[in-house]
Amino acid sequence: MTQEDDAQQQLQEMVVLCPHLQGMTDEEQKESLKKNSNILNMHLKGVGLEHPEESKKNSTLFRGRVPSACPFADRLNASGPKWKPSDFRCGICKHYLHEARNTEPCKHNFCDVCLKKVGTTKGSSCPTCQAVVEDFSVDTFKQYTTDSYIKMQFELCVEDMGPKPEDPMNEFLFLTEQSVFFDLNVAIGNPTYLFNSDRSLFYANRALDSCDQLLNESKLIKFINLKSVVKGKIGDIYAIRGQHEEAKTQYKESICSLEEVMNKELDQDLTEVKNTIRVTLVKLGDLYLHREKEPLEALNWYSKSTNYNCEPIHALPVRIKLGEAKAQSGDVSGAKSDFEEAESIIKQLDASDYVDRCREELSRCMLLIN
């Protein structure tokens, strides 16, 4: 990274502590920081902020005084914080902090749910430093800065996408649609996201609210489909939490809204809609088969999904699942027929990791009838 890149990154990270700066241009941010901050340990030259003495010092991030417009300016200026991205993450799940709590007196940060999941209580050891925990405290300050950091990351992602639409309404739709994708990524984009499913639901529901804002302004099919995708993800979270009825509700509402589109918009390309319906029907089947142990009900939903299998690569996993459901319900001959058809599809497809995984799953399911 060049000195200029490093300085620009540090300026962007400084904005995390000053959310009121986020609506300004780069030049306005620099000017505001010049007037209101005594910034130390930054490579300021690269962003046009001359500070000859301190620019010689090397620092990975920043340390400085924050404008009083920030709600936590007194605390920030008193502590002279030095932030890095990991400071906004829970010490247990390593994802963004949600309902931040401190362990006292060591003051390490964790999500409230994560502390409860690992059984950290008064008198036990801090998950980070192993010090004895004397008490817990709500850390509104760290949650505020974490939320600001997440907001800044979204704005940086949007900037990387290039110029925004000039028309105000199109700009609103563009930004709101991107916020859906961003919140979904925060909700489920981390491998450990379900360790704190409260956070996952919070951001997924925020994405759902953004979908409603989109649909209030435009009834484009892609927005209807996007909302159904989000509801499907919320269903996934409920399913893993063991809240099966809530999961079914999300899946079924998603399917119903898209089937209405299929019945009305016959003259449009509905490939994405069909894919979403197929995936959601399979999720319902999986819920009944693997979590509720109802193979006949699972068979019903898997069978419906075959109406939307446009390509062999989509038909393959469904055919395997149909065979598994039939095997578990006692229909051995029907299962054997589905497994044979799945083998035939595999022979038609080019080799890939996906096909290899399907082949392994087929081998596992065939044991049910042997």
VMD Tcl script that draws the C-alpha trace (Angstrom):
set ca {
  {0.00 0.00 0.00}
  {1.37 3.45 -0.90}
  {1.64 6.30 1.59}
  {-1.26 8.00 -0.15}
  {-3.44 4.88 0.03}
  {-2.55 4.41 3.69}
  {-3.44 8.00 4.50}
  {-6.74 7.76 2.63}
  {-7.64 4.60 4.53}
  {-6.87 6.26 7.83}
  {-8.99 9.27 6.93}
  {-11.90 6.96 6.11}
  {-11.48 5.16 9.43}
  {-11.43 8.49 11.27}
  {-14.90 9.15 9.87}
  {-16.13 6.12 11.83}
  {-15.80 8.19 15.00}
  {-17.51 11.18 13.44}
  {-20.69 9.99 11.68}
  {-21.70 13.59 10.93}
  {-18.77 13.70 8.47}
  {-20.17 10.91 6.34}
  {-22.38 13.18 4.26}
  {-19.42 15.35 3.25}
  {-17.11 15.11 0.30}
  {-13.49 14.08 0.89}
  {-12.36 17.70 0.75}
  {-15.06 18.80 3.21}
  {-14.04 16.02 5.57}
  {-10.40 17.11 5.40}
  {-11.32 20.71 6.06}
  {-13.54 19.78 9.01}
  {-10.79 17.65 10.53}
  {-8.28 20.46 10.05}
  {-10.47 22.87 11.99}
  {-11.72 20.59 14.72}
  {-9.09 17.92 15.32}
  {-5.57 17.60 16.59}
  {-4.75 14.47 14.63}
  {-1.62 12.61 15.64}
  {0.24 9.63 14.25}
  {-1.27 9.86 10.75}
  {0.36 9.99 7.34}
  {-1.44 13.22 6.61}
  {0.54 14.38 3.64}
  {-1.07 11.82 1.33}
  {-4.53 13.33 1.81}
  {-3.43 16.96 1.77}
  {-3.36 17.51 5.54}
  {0.11 18.88 6.24}
  {1.38 18.11 9.72}
  {5.18 18.01 9.29}
  {6.15 16.86 12.78}
  {3.62 14.12 13.28}
  {3.52 12.91 9.68}
  {6.97 11.43 10.23}
  {5.64 9.04 12.84}
  {4.48 5.62 11.73}
  {1.10 4.33 12.91}
  {-1.13 1.59 11.56}
  {-4.28 3.58 12.21}
  {-5.05 6.85 13.98}
  {-5.05 8.53 17.36}
  {-6.51 11.98 17.86}
  {-9.14 14.37 19.07}
  {-12.67 14.10 17.76}
  {-14.95 17.07 16.98}
  {-17.43 17.83 19.76}
  {-20.36 17.19 17.36}
  {-19.90 13.47 18.04}
  {-22.04 12.23 20.95}
  {-19.07 10.46 22.51}
  {-16.48 13.19 21.88}
  {-15.56 13.62 25.55}
  {-14.90 9.96 26.05}
  {-13.05 9.59 22.77}
  {-10.81 12.59 23.38}
  {-10.08 11.54 26.94}
  {-9.00 8.05 25.96}
  {-7.21 8.98 22.74}
  {-8.44 5.80 20.99}
  {-6.59 3.89 18.36}
  {-8.98 1.82 16.28}
  {-8.63 -1.10 13.92}
  {-11.41 -3.08 12.19}
  {-11.19 -5.96 14.69}
  {-12.16 -3.53 17.49}
  {-15.72 -3.54 16.15}
  {-16.02 -7.33 16.36}
  {-17.09 -9.63 19.17}
  {-14.28 -11.48 20.94}
  {-16.28 -14.72 20.74}
  {-18.07 -14.92 17.37}
  {-15.63 -12.54 15.61}
  {-18.56 -10.86 13.82}
  {-19.77 -7.26 14.23}
  {-20.81 -6.43 17.79}
  {-24.55 -6.55 18.48}
  {-25.89 -5.39 21.85}
  {-22.31 -4.85 22.99}
  {-21.35 -5.79 26.53}
  {-18.09 -5.33 28.48}
  {-16.56 -7.71 30.93}
  {-15.40 -5.85 34.02}
  {-12.76 -4.90 34.99}
  {-10.87 -6.01 31.83}
  {-13.37 -4.26 29.51}
  {-13.26 -6.70 26.61}
  {-16.18 -6.43 24.19}
  {-18.67 -9.16 23.30}
  {-22.20 -9.57 21.99}
  {-24.68 -10.11 24.79}
  {-25.96 -13.34 23.20}
  {-22.44 -14.70 22.70}
  {-21.57 -14.26 26.37}
  {-24.69 -16.20 27.30}
  {-23.97 -18.94 24.76}
  {-20.50 -19.68 26.13}
  {-21.77 -19.45 29.70}
  {-19.73 -16.48 30.86}
  {-21.09 -15.32 34.22}
  {-19.84 -13.33 37.19}
  {-16.90 -15.15 38.72}
  {-16.03 -17.02 35.50}
  {-13.15 -16.21 33.14}
  {-13.18 -13.56 30.40}
  {-13.22 -15.38 27.02}
  {-10.44 -13.10 25.74}
  {-7.95 -12.68 28.60}
  {-9.10 -15.28 31.16}
  {-9.32 -12.63 33.91}
  {-12.01 -13.15 36.52}
  {-15.24 -11.39 35.49}
  {-16.53 -9.25 38.34}
  {-19.44 -7.73 36.44}
  {-20.87 -6.85 33.02}
  {-21.73 -3.43 31.56}
  {-23.70 -2.25 28.53}
  {-21.27 -0.56 26.13}
  {-23.39 2.00 24.28}
  {-20.23 3.77 23.17}
  {-18.74 0.74 21.41}
  {-22.08 -0.17 19.84}
  {-22.39 3.37 18.49}
  {-18.95 3.27 16.91}
  {-19.59 -0.24 15.54}
  {-22.85 0.87 13.91}
  {-21.04 3.89 12.46}
  {-18.29 1.67 11.11}
  {-20.83 -0.64 9.43}
  {-22.57 2.39 7.91}
  {-19.24 3.65 6.59}
  {-18.47 0.25 5.05}
  {-21.78 0.36 3.18}
  {-21.04 3.81 1.80}
  {-17.58 2.71 0.68}
  {-19.12 -0.29 -1.09}
  {-21.53 1.99 -2.93}
  {-18.70 4.32 -3.94}
  {-16.79 1.38 -5.41}
  {-19.74 0.67 -7.71}
  {-19.21 3.91 -9.60}
  {-21.49 6.88 -10.30}
  {-24.96 6.80 -8.78}
  {-28.06 7.55 -10.90}
  {-28.65 11.28 -11.33}
  {-32.43 11.12 -11.02}
  {-33.40 11.37 -7.31}
  {-35.93 8.52 -7.44}
  {-33.55 6.21 -9.32}
  {-30.82 7.10 -6.84}
  {-33.14 6.21 -3.96}
  {-34.00 2.85 -5.53}
  {-30.34 2.15 -6.25}
  {-29.14 2.96 -2.73}
  {-32.00 1.12 -1.06}
  {-31.44 -1.98 -3.19}
  {-27.73 -1.95 -2.35}
  {-28.56 -1.59 1.34}
  {-30.58 -4.82 1.09}
  {-27.58 -6.70 -0.29}
  {-25.26 -5.15 2.28}
  {-27.49 -5.93 5.28}
  {-27.98 -9.48 4.05}
  {-24.21 -9.88 3.84}
  {-23.83 -8.61 7.41}
  {-26.62 -10.96 8.49}
  {-25.35 -14.16 6.87}
  {-22.03 -13.39 5.20}
  {-19.84 -14.54 8.10}
  {-19.18 -18.30 8.56}
  {-20.13 -18.00 12.26}
  {-23.22 -15.84 11.67}
  {-25.66 -18.24 13.29}
  {-23.74 -18.32 16.57}
  {-25.50 -15.03 17.26}
  {-28.73 -15.47 15.35}
  {-30.21 -12.40 17.07}
  {-27.81 -10.23 15.08}
  {-28.55 -12.20 11.92}
  {-32.28 -11.64 12.34}
  {-31.77 -7.95 13.12}
  {-29.94 -7.25 9.87}
  {-32.09 -9.62 7.78}
  {-35.23 -7.89 9.03}
  {-33.62 -4.54 8.28}
  {-33.06 -5.78 4.73}
  {-36.74 -6.79 4.61}
  {-37.78 -3.28 5.67}
  {-35.67 -1.87 2.84}
  {-37.46 -4.21 0.41}
  {-40.79 -2.78 1.55}
  {-39.45 0.73 0.89}
  {-38.51 -0.35 -2.62}
  {-41.94 -1.85 -3.27}
  {-43.66 1.27 -1.98}
  {-42.02 3.14 -4.86}
  {-41.81 0.52 -7.56}
  {-43.46 -2.83 -8.26}
  {-40.60 -4.09 -10.41}
  {-40.46 -7.87 -10.50}
  {-36.83 -7.85 -9.41}
  {-37.83 -6.08 -6.17}
  {-40.64 -8.57 -5.51}
  {-38.16 -11.38 -6.10}
  {-35.58 -9.70 -3.88}
  {-38.05 -9.51 -1.00}
  {-38.83 -13.20 -1.42}
  {-35.12 -14.03 -1.33}
  {-34.76 -12.07 1.92}
  {-37.77 -13.82 3.44}
  {-36.19 -17.12 2.48}
  {-32.99 -16.16 4.31}
  {-35.02 -15.17 7.38}
  {-36.71 -18.57 7.15}
  {-33.27 -20.22 7.15}
  {-32.34 -18.41 10.36}
  {-35.59 -19.40 12.05}
  {-35.14 -23.02 10.94}
  {-31.70 -23.30 12.50}
  {-32.98 -21.61 15.67}
  {-35.56 -24.40 15.90}
  {-38.47 -22.02 15.25}
  {-39.96 -24.21 12.55}
  {-43.40 -22.62 12.32}
  {-41.87 -19.17 11.83}
  {-39.58 -20.64 9.15}
  {-42.52 -22.24 7.32}
  {-44.39 -18.93 7.38}
  {-41.48 -17.10 5.77}
  {-40.98 -19.77 3.10}
  {-44.67 -20.04 2.23}
  {-45.18 -16.28 2.04}
  {-42.19 -16.08 -0.28}
  {-43.60 -18.78 -2.56}
  {-47.12 -17.30 -2.63}
  {-45.96 -13.81 -3.62}
  {-43.85 -15.17 -6.47}
  {-46.55 -17.53 -7.71}
  {-48.81 -14.48 -8.03}
  {-46.12 -12.89 -10.23}
  {-45.95 -16.07 -12.33}
  {-49.71 -15.96 -12.89}
  {-49.77 -12.29 -13.90}
  {-46.55 -11.56 -15.77}
  {-46.67 -14.23 -18.44}
  {-44.92 -12.13 -21.10}
  {-41.72 -11.43 -19.12}
  {-38.53 -13.33 -18.43}
  {-39.23 -14.97 -15.09}
  {-36.11 -17.12 -14.82}
  {-34.98 -15.57 -11.53}
  {-38.49 -15.85 -10.08}
  {-38.63 -19.54 -11.01}
  {-35.22 -20.13 -9.43}
  {-36.31 -18.46 -6.18}
  {-39.52 -20.50 -6.04}
  {-37.60 -23.73 -6.71}
  {-35.01 -23.02 -4.02}
  {-37.66 -22.08 -1.46}
  {-39.76 -25.17 -2.17}
  {-36.68 -27.31 -1.61}
  {-35.99 -25.49 1.68}
  {-39.51 -26.34 2.84}
  {-38.98 -29.95 1.87}
  {-35.67 -30.05 3.76}
  {-37.36 -28.61 6.85}
  {-40.00 -31.33 6.85}
  {-37.59 -34.15 5.98}
  {-34.57 -33.41 8.16}
  {-35.96 -31.37 11.05}
  {-39.53 -32.57 11.47}
  {-39.02 -36.11 10.16}
  {-42.10 -35.99 7.94}
  {-40.98 -37.57 4.62}
  {-44.45 -37.57 3.04}
  {-44.88 -33.83 3.61}
  {-41.33 -33.26 2.34}
  {-42.17 -35.28 -0.76}
  {-45.08 -32.95 -1.48}
  {-42.84 -29.85 -1.54}
  {-39.98 -31.51 -3.42}
  {-42.45 -32.68 -6.09}
  {-43.76 -29.14 -6.55}
  {-40.21 -27.87 -7.11}
  {-39.84 -30.13 -10.17}
  {-42.15 -27.72 -12.04}
  {-39.36 -25.13 -11.85}
  {-36.30 -27.25 -12.71}
  {-35.17 -25.45 -15.86}
  {-31.74 -27.09 -16.18}
  {-30.31 -30.54 -15.39}
  {-27.98 -28.99 -12.81}
  {-31.06 -27.74 -10.92}
  {-32.96 -31.01 -11.32}
  {-30.09 -33.12 -9.93}
  {-30.26 -32.27 -6.20}
  {-34.08 -32.29 -6.25}
  {-34.12 -35.77 -7.78}
  {-31.79 -37.00 -5.02}
  {-33.99 -35.41 -2.34}
  {-37.11 -36.98 -3.87}
  {-35.44 -40.38 -3.70}
  {-34.40 -39.83 -0.09}
  {-37.92 -38.80 0.94}
  {-39.42 -41.82 -0.81}
  {-36.88 -44.14 0.79}
  {-37.69 -42.80 4.24}
  {-41.42 -43.18 3.60}
  {-41.00 -46.82 2.53}
  {-41.35 -46.39 -1.25}
  {-38.21 -48.31 -2.18}
  {-39.02 -48.74 -5.88}
  {-39.83 -45.05 -6.26}
  {-36.60 -44.09 -4.51}
  {-34.58 -46.41 -6.74}
  {-36.12 -44.82 -9.84}
  {-35.22 -41.30 -8.65}
  {-31.67 -42.34 -7.77}
  {-31.21 -43.89 -11.22}
  {-32.43 -40.69 -12.85}
  {-29.98 -38.70 -10.70}
  {-27.14 -40.96 -11.87}
  {-28.19 -40.31 -15.46}
  {-28.13 -36.53 -14.91}
  {-24.64 -36.72 -13.35}
  {-23.34 -38.41 -16.50}
  {-24.66 -35.49 -18.59}
  {-22.92 -32.80 -16.54}
  {-19.33 -31.64 -16.72}
  {-17.11 -32.50 -13.78}
  {-17.12 -29.91 -10.98}
  {-16.96 -29.71 -7.20}
  {-20.73 -29.24 -7.16}
  {-21.32 -32.43 -9.17}
  {-18.87 -34.29 -6.92}
  {-20.81 -33.21 -3.85}
  {-24.07 -34.34 -5.46}
  {-22.49 -37.69 -6.29}
  {-21.42 -38.11 -2.65}
  {-24.90 -37.20 -1.45}
  {-26.42 -39.70 -3.89}
  {-24.13 -42.45 -2.58}
  {-25.19 -41.67 0.98}
  {-28.90 -41.73 0.12}
  {-28.64 -44.98 -1.84}
  {-27.60 -46.72 1.36}
  {-31.19 -46.21 2.53}
  {-32.46 -48.78 0.02}
  {-29.55 -51.23 0.06}
}
mol new
graphics top color blue
foreach p $ca { graphics top sphere $p radius 0.5 }
foreach p [lrange $ca 0 end-1] q [lrange $ca 1 end] { graphics top cylinder $p $q radius 0.2 }
display resetview
